[in-house]
Amino acid sequence: MDPTVVLVLCLSCLLLFSLWKQSHGRGSLPPGPTPLPVVGNILQLDFKDVSKSLTKLSEVYGPVFTVYLGMKPTVVIQGYEAVKEALVDLGEEFSGRRRMPLNVKVNKGLGVIFSNGKTWKDTRRFSLMTLRNFGMGKRSIEERVQEEARCLVEELRKTNASPCDPTFILGAAPCNVICSVIFQSRFEYKDQKFLNLMAKFNENFRLANSLSLQEKHNPQSEFTIDNLLVTVIDLFAAGTETTSTTLRYGLLLLLKYPEVTAKVQEEIERVIGRHRSPCMQDRSRMPYTDAVIHEIQRYIDLVPLSVPHAVTCDVKFRNYLIPKGTQIFPSLSSVLHDHKEFPNPEEFDPGHFLDKSGNFKRSDYFMPFSAGKRACVGEALARMELFLFLTTILQNFTLKPHVDVKDLDTTPLVSGLGRVPRSYKLSFIPV
């Protein structure tokens, strides 16, 4: 038989087998668009904004549906009720992470973000305990953030009110807070070691060996130097990039809406004044500022699909059966942009978090840090940093855009599964 014919027959059989496997593998999985052999539903998704594509599919298939990214199924969960049911009510069952080759190679299945099972549980518990011991949720960590906020102000003064891109400075501040927790010391922004750390989070940290010598004879222990290194890297990556991006996006929105900025600065002047540093106790007396920070996080929708989850066992969910290991995309975007909870969700409006009397209004739909057992370990620190950094900046500076306000573009650039602001420049004018 002609080799070409044999090749065509083999490829045809492979494609037919792939299609049968996908169809057969669906079992009791939620419905979804029919996948093509091998590529699945990839051609039906716009990878410039995957979250938006999935939202459109949910209008057809409902709040729980299945898509194939290649030959493996992913269950997408849309809307507050479904997301809460999965991440909170069935938190243990939906607490897994899909084992992706890149993460296995880089992180070896270790750390707190991409690990699973006993490794994840032990490492998360240890991380939370250690962060609390280092002052998380206590006055001591607040003092570190306040100190960094003052250093941030001094660094911004060095710009001499000239137009600048704030990316590096706003990234250095939260990174230095993590340094102060882990290394018990902050760095000057021009320190070469600090610059190297900012550029390469994956370099090896030379930390004390005492922990492994506590545990070296326990073959079941998760407390190894490798795991400690990956966990530290996770804390730097999550604790620096997300907060700095939120700060950078937040300043862009404050430039775009100067009337909002003016109200925040009026509240800062009335509650704090100009002669002391902002502190966390001020937040309860600053409902408008609190609402603005919440609205910044809601509006920018930093990680629309969260970090992908996986189910840890076969799970019955809304009359469907999701097999163990299936990847899950919980759409935080669909919760943060719920039309019933947030009227005109595509608009930036601090009123989303204010009642009719101007008091701060909490919302169960506020999930920028995800929810359930895989919620961000550093949520409390991130909330503190956002409040103290933003209020300290606005206490000391007037923000001046480099271009006309109407030309400022606040639509995000999609980077992987995250959203980042477009590049911009501004001037920090001392008040």
RAQUI-V766471 format. One record per backbone hydrogen bond with DSSP energy under -0.5 kcal/mol. CO is the residue of the C=O (numbers start at 1). NH is the residue of the N-H. Records with the same first field share a line. If there is no record, write none. Layout:
CO=NH  NH
This chain:
2=6
3=7
4=8
5=9
6=10
7=11
8=12
9=13
10=14
11=15
12=16
13=17
14=18
15=19
16=20
17=21
18=22
19=23
20=24
21=25
22=26
23=26  27
24=27
26=29
28=321
31=66
36=40
37=39
39=42  70
40=36
41=44
42=45
45=47
46=49
49=53
50=54
51=55
52=56
53=57
54=58
55=59
56=59  60
57=60  61
58=62
63=78
65=76
67=69  74
68=41  70
69=72
72=69
73=327
74=67  76
75=329
76=65  78
77=331
79=83
80=84
81=85
82=86
83=87
84=88  89
85=90
87=373
88=91
90=94
92=95
93=312
96=310
98=100
100=104
101=105
102=106
103=107  108  109
104=108
107=110
116=119  120
117=121
118=122
119=123
120=124
121=125
122=126
123=127
124=128
125=129
126=130
127=131
128=132
129=133
130=134
131=136
132=135
135=138  141
138=142
139=143
140=144
141=145
142=146
143=147
144=148
145=149
146=150
147=151
148=152
149=153
150=154
151=155
152=156
153=157
154=158
156=159
157=160
159=162
164=166  426
166=170
167=171
168=172
169=173
170=174
171=175
172=176
173=177
174=178
175=179
176=180
177=181
178=182
179=183  184  185
188=191
191=195
192=196
193=197
194=198
195=199
196=200
200=203
204=206
205=207
209=213
210=214
211=214  215
212=216
215=218
217=219
218=221
222=224
224=228
225=229
226=230
227=231
228=232
229=233
230=234
231=235
232=236
233=237
234=238
235=239
236=240
237=241  242
238=242
240=244
241=245
242=246
243=247
244=248
245=249
246=250
247=251
248=252
249=253
250=254
251=255
252=256
253=257
257=260  261
258=262
259=263
260=264
261=265
262=266
263=267
264=268
265=269
266=270
267=271
268=272  273
279=282
280=283
281=284
282=285
283=286
286=290
287=291
288=292
289=293
290=294
291=295
292=296
293=297
294=298
295=299
296=300
297=301
301=304
302=419
303=306
304=332  333
305=330
306=308
309=328
310=96
311=325
315=317  322
317=320
320=317  322
321=323
322=315
323=326
326=311
327=75
328=309  330
329=77  331
330=332
331=335
332=335  336
333=337
335=338
338=342
342=345
344=347
347=349
349=352
350=353
351=354
353=361
355=358
359=355
360=362
363=366
365=367
367=370
369=376
371=374
372=375
376=379
378=382
379=383
380=384
381=385
382=386
383=387
384=388
385=389
386=390
387=391
388=392
389=393
390=394
391=395
392=396
393=396  397
396=431
398=429
400=427
404=407
405=408
408=410
412=414
413=415  420
414=416
415=418
417=305
418=415
420=413
425=402
426=164
427=400  429
428=430
429=398
